[in-house]
Amino acid sequence: MTDRHDPHDLYRFVQAQQDDYAQALAEIRRGRKTSHWI
């Protein structure tokens, strides 16, 4: 959704990665990347 505070709808990039965040953070904490994430 585009609004006057985000006229280019940049939040869509945050939303696209939101599901991968927990997985990525867990891998970073373990010190080893085992899956694909942006």
N, C-alpha and C positions, 0 to 999 in steps of 0.2 A: 504494500500500500504506500503510495507516494503522498507526502504531505509537505507543507511549507518548511518544515525543519529538516527534511530529507528529500529534497526535490529529485534526486537521482536514484532513490530507493536503494541506497547502499546497505541498508540493514538486511537486505536479502542475502548478502554474503555471510553475515553472522548467522542467520537462520539456516543457511545451507550447511554450515559446519557444526551447528549446535549438537547434533546427535553424536558426532565423533569426538567431542571435547572430552568427555569422561574417559573414553578409551585411550585417547592420546595422553591425557594426564597420567593415567595409571601406568602406561608404558614408559613415560618419561621418569616417573618415580622409581620404576623397576630398573631403569637404566638400559632398557633394550626395546627397540621398536620391532613389533612382531606383526603388525597389520598395516593396512594402507589408510592414510588419512592425509588431508591437505596440510 
